[in-house]
Amino acid sequence: MNLSRLATYSFVLFFILFSCKKDKTALPEPEPELTKWEKISGHYKVYDTTGIFLYEMDLVHVPAIDNDYVDSIRFENFDGEFTFTDFQSTPANYPMNISIGYHDTLYDGQGKRWKIFSYLSNDYNQFSNDSIKFHFEKTNINYYLQDLVPYFACDCKQIAIKQ
Protein backbone atom coordinates (compact mmCIF):
# COMPACT_ATOMS: atom_id res chain seq x y z
CA MET A 1 0.00 0.00 0.00
CA ASN A 2 1.33 3.33 -0.81
CA LEU A 3 1.34 6.29 1.47
CA SER A 4 -1.26 8.36 -0.40
CA ARG A 5 -3.73 5.51 -0.37
CA LEU A 6 -3.18 5.03 3.36
CA ALA A 7 -3.75 8.76 3.89
CA THR A 8 -6.97 8.58 1.87
CA TYR A 9 -8.24 5.60 3.86
CA SER A 10 -7.29 7.32 7.10
CA PHE A 11 -9.11 10.47 6.03
CA VAL A 12 -12.24 8.51 5.04
CA LEU A 13 -12.14 6.54 8.29
CA PHE A 14 -11.62 9.76 10.28
CA PHE A 15 -14.50 11.40 8.40
CA ILE A 16 -16.84 8.44 9.02
CA LEU A 17 -16.00 8.19 12.72
CA PHE A 18 -16.33 11.85 13.57
CA SER A 19 -19.01 13.01 11.16
CA CYS A 20 -21.72 10.69 12.47
CA LYS A 21 -23.48 12.16 15.43
CA LYS A 22 -26.30 10.66 17.36
CA ASP A 23 -29.50 12.58 16.76
CA LYS A 24 -30.34 14.68 19.75
CA THR A 25 -33.72 13.88 21.18
CA ALA A 26 -35.32 16.13 23.66
CA LEU A 27 -35.69 14.67 27.10
CA PRO A 28 -39.30 14.18 28.11
CA GLU A 29 -40.66 16.84 30.40
CA PRO A 30 -40.71 15.63 33.98
CA GLU A 31 -44.20 15.09 35.29
CA PRO A 32 -45.21 17.90 37.61
CA GLU A 33 -45.29 16.94 41.26
CA LEU A 34 -48.76 16.38 42.63
CA THR A 35 -50.21 19.11 44.79
CA LYS A 36 -51.16 18.49 48.40
CA TRP A 37 -54.79 18.29 47.37
CA GLU A 38 -54.17 15.83 44.54
CA LYS A 39 -52.29 13.60 46.98
CA ILE A 40 -55.02 13.75 49.63
CA SER A 41 -58.16 13.56 47.46
CA GLY A 42 -59.44 10.08 46.75
CA HIS A 43 -61.25 7.00 47.99
CA TYR A 44 -60.30 5.59 51.40
CA LYS A 45 -61.01 2.49 53.41
CA VAL A 46 -61.15 3.27 57.11
CA TYR A 47 -60.16 0.92 59.94
CA ASP A 48 -60.11 1.11 63.70
CA THR A 49 -56.75 1.01 65.48
CA THR A 50 -56.86 -2.80 65.73
CA GLY A 51 -57.26 -3.20 61.94
CA ILE A 52 -60.99 -3.94 61.77
CA PHE A 53 -62.65 -2.43 58.69
CA LEU A 54 -65.23 0.24 59.56
CA TYR A 55 -66.39 2.04 56.40
CA GLU A 56 -65.40 3.61 53.07
CA MET A 57 -65.01 7.35 52.65
CA ASP A 58 -64.15 9.86 49.92
CA LEU A 59 -62.14 13.04 50.34
CA VAL A 60 -62.81 15.59 47.61
CA HIS A 61 -60.78 18.75 47.08
CA VAL A 62 -62.92 21.86 46.71
CA PRO A 63 -60.59 24.52 45.24
CA ALA A 64 -60.63 28.13 46.31
CA ILE A 65 -62.86 30.25 44.09
CA ASP A 66 -61.05 33.56 44.46
CA ASN A 67 -58.14 34.83 46.46
CA ASP A 68 -60.68 35.66 49.18
CA TYR A 69 -61.40 31.97 49.83
CA VAL A 70 -59.24 29.04 50.89
CA ASP A 71 -59.21 25.45 49.72
CA SER A 72 -61.60 23.01 51.32
CA ILE A 73 -61.98 19.26 51.66
CA ARG A 74 -65.40 17.61 51.41
CA PHE A 75 -65.62 14.53 53.62
CA GLU A 76 -68.13 12.10 52.12
CA ASN A 77 -69.36 9.33 54.44
CA PHE A 78 -67.02 10.40 57.26
CA ASP A 79 -67.36 8.00 60.22
CA GLY A 80 -69.77 6.07 58.00
CA GLU A 81 -72.51 8.66 58.54
CA PHE A 82 -71.59 12.26 57.74
CA THR A 83 -70.88 14.43 54.71
CA PHE A 84 -69.48 17.88 55.36
CA THR A 85 -66.93 20.36 54.04
CA ASP A 86 -64.23 22.09 56.04
CA PHE A 87 -61.84 24.90 55.15
CA GLN A 88 -58.22 23.81 55.09
CA SER A 89 -55.23 25.76 56.27
CA THR A 90 -51.61 24.72 56.03
CA PRO A 91 -49.70 25.67 59.14
CA ALA A 92 -45.96 25.82 58.47
CA ASN A 93 -45.14 23.05 60.93
CA TYR A 94 -48.03 20.82 59.70
CA PRO A 95 -47.72 20.89 55.88
CA MET A 96 -49.91 17.82 55.25
CA ASN A 97 -52.55 18.65 57.87
CA ILE A 98 -56.15 17.70 57.19
CA SER A 99 -58.61 19.73 59.21
CA ILE A 100 -61.80 17.98 60.27
CA GLY A 101 -62.84 21.21 61.94
CA TYR A 102 -65.57 21.95 64.45
CA HIS A 103 -69.12 21.03 63.48
CA ASP A 104 -71.69 21.77 66.15
CA THR A 105 -74.64 20.21 64.36
CA LEU A 106 -74.24 17.36 61.87
CA TYR A 107 -77.08 15.00 61.01
CA ASP A 108 -76.53 11.27 60.66
CA GLY A 109 -78.52 8.91 58.39
CA GLN A 110 -81.38 8.69 60.91
CA GLY A 111 -81.65 12.47 61.26
CA LYS A 112 -80.00 12.50 64.70
CA ARG A 113 -77.74 15.41 65.61
CA TRP A 114 -74.06 15.21 66.51
CA LYS A 115 -71.10 17.41 67.32
CA ILE A 116 -67.72 16.50 65.75
CA PHE A 117 -64.42 18.30 66.22
CA SER A 118 -60.69 17.69 66.10
CA TYR A 119 -57.40 19.25 67.11
CA LEU A 120 -54.10 19.98 65.39
CA SER A 121 -51.49 17.33 66.18
CA ASN A 122 -48.14 16.00 64.99
CA ASP A 123 -49.35 12.42 65.17
CA TYR A 124 -52.91 12.67 63.89
CA ASN A 125 -54.91 14.26 61.06
CA GLN A 126 -51.82 14.31 58.83
CA PHE A 127 -51.61 12.73 55.37
CA SER A 128 -48.55 10.46 55.19
CA ASN A 129 -47.72 7.54 52.88
CA ASP A 130 -51.26 7.31 51.45
CA SER A 131 -52.85 7.10 54.88
CA ILE A 132 -54.35 9.37 57.52
CA LYS A 133 -54.55 8.64 61.23
CA PHE A 134 -57.71 10.47 62.28
CA HIS A 135 -58.31 11.65 65.83
CA PHE A 136 -61.58 13.42 66.53
CA GLU A 137 -64.26 13.73 69.15
CA LYS A 138 -67.86 12.83 68.45
CA THR A 139 -70.72 13.42 70.87
CA ASN A 140 -74.46 13.94 71.01
CA ILE A 141 -74.40 15.59 74.44
CA ASN A 142 -76.33 18.67 73.24
CA TYR A 143 -79.05 16.66 71.51
CA TYR A 144 -79.55 13.20 72.99
CA LEU A 145 -82.55 14.18 75.14
CA GLN A 146 -84.37 15.98 72.33
CA ASP A 147 -83.47 13.21 69.82
CA LEU A 148 -84.54 10.50 72.33
CA VAL A 149 -81.34 8.48 71.94
CA PRO A 150 -78.79 7.25 74.48
CA TYR A 151 -75.96 9.62 75.31
CA PHE A 152 -72.78 8.89 73.33
CA ALA A 153 -69.29 10.37 73.40
CA CYS A 154 -66.20 9.07 71.66
CA ASP A 155 -62.57 10.10 71.63
CA CYS A 156 -62.25 8.39 68.24
CA LYS A 157 -59.11 7.21 66.49
CA GLN A 158 -59.29 5.70 63.00
CA ILE A 159 -56.88 4.96 60.18
CA ALA A 160 -57.87 5.81 56.60
CA ILE A 161 -55.90 4.17 53.78
CA LYS A 162 -56.12 5.60 50.27
CA GLN A 163 -57.12 3.09 47.63
Buried (B, 14 or more C-beta within 10 A) or exposed (E): EEEEEEEEEEEEEEEEEEEEEEEEEEEEEEEEEEEBBEBBBBBBBBBEEEEEEBBBBBBBBBEEEEEEEEBBBBBBBBBEBBBBBBEBEEEEEBEEBBBBBEBEEBBBEEEBBBBBEBEEEEEBBBBEEEBBBBBBBBBBEEBBEEBEBEEEEEEBEBBBEBE
